Amino acid sequence: MSGDYLAGPQGLLRSINERAVLDVIDREGPLGRPEITRATGLSKTTVAQALRELVAREVVEEAGADTTRRGPAATLYRVAPRCAFGLGVDIGHLRIRAVVVDAAGEVLARAETGTPQRHAADVADAVTTLAAQCAEQAGTGLTAVGQAVIGVPAVVGRDGRTIRRAYGLPEGGAGLVEAIERDLRTPLLLENDVNLAAVAEQRFGACADVADFVLLGLGVGLGAGVVLGGRLHRGYAGGAGEVGFLPHPATELGTEVLGARRIAEQAREAGIADRPSPRELFERARGGDERALAVVDATARRIAHVAASIALVIEPELFVLGGAAGASADLLLDRVRHHLAEDAAPLPIRVIASGVTGDAVLRGAAWLARHHARERAFAAATGPAAGTGTGTDEGADEDAARAHDTDPAGRPRGPRREDPT
């Protein structure tokens, strides 16, 4: 035997250590060096070297000093908020809204406009115009935006680009992605709007500690954002959650069970002749209009039917009313619960109102854009080719034995909350 064994490249080990330090700061910061050393299990020398590199690459910054401890005050470190920017967009049927957020999740800029109704290219122009406005307000350029996530009222393929079925986009959304990319030139993902509302519910709403839940979003149609095991479930080709087409005794197979169009039909059937919008109809119900209340009750019954059908397949812990249903929870929630009890649903079903304030779709898009932008910035700052290294590799050998305790991305192994994507 020759005894020739090749050692692992020092650059890779340095990269793993830097990512471990960065993840601890991201998860628990601001932190001082002693806390980072304890949390990572790395040597003091290695932590100091990693911090120098991360600060030099502008992904970590000093955040004051900890004066509460005994002895000299320790410098605190945090993720630099401006190391990454994300763009979130909600293309609604009437309005397009956009925000730019930084790595800390702070909203730096907002803009909105009406949704063009004739051509997909016009929608794309509106999106890129809003994106440029937001980037300018945020004090950065579009080229600094690391990820854009756009919510659309459509079935989106698992590639995050293909629109398989659109419910209100001009020309069925044909050519929308390509038109946006021509001007935006930012990494781009499309996502179903109800799926993004479910992401927002998990991050900012009532389901922060719920692994299995279904968000029922009522708008032009009825959709479900399905989260299983803490992860958004899109289905084989992105079509999971199109529950508006579940068979119902009162409708033909393939006909939408619920949504704005179906509510309008129910209003006509109830003798309401002036064609109120669902929002107007629900306002009338709040005012005591008996015919409007009958439509509200029929809507609640159909929501209950959909929830009971879904529960038989996946039995989530919670159902959440979102979209127009969540906004009208004062009218719908008790009625949905009543119909579930009256129809003796075979499984116990808990239904609650959304806990997300504001535009849930936009908040979900912004969170997801921030998540991807941060990951891209973190990977660039800690990859083996991120830099040639400042200082020495002293301490690296000491930490080599610990390297196997990290995952392939350099994060310490151990229990981690699942990401919704």
Protein Blocks (a to p, Z undefined) as FASTA:
>chain_A
ZZiacdddfklmmmmmmmmmmmmmmmmmccdfklmmmmnopafklmmmmmmmmmmnopac
cebjafkbgcjddddddddfklpccddddddfkbccdddddfkopafbdcdddddfkbmk
lmmmmmmmmmmmmmmmnopafklpmbdcddddddddfkomacfbdckbghhlpoklmmmm
mmnopacddddfklmmmmmmmmmmmmlmcfbdcdddddfbccddddeehiacebjnopgo
ilmlgccfkbcehiafbdjklmmmmmmmnopanlpafklmmmmmmnopaklmmmmmmmmm
mmmmmmmmmmmmnopabdcdehjllmmmmmmmmmmmmmmmmnopabdcdddddfbecjfk
lmmmmmmmmmmmmmmmmmmmmgmklpgbeajfehjlmmmmmmmmpcfkopacddddddfZ
Z
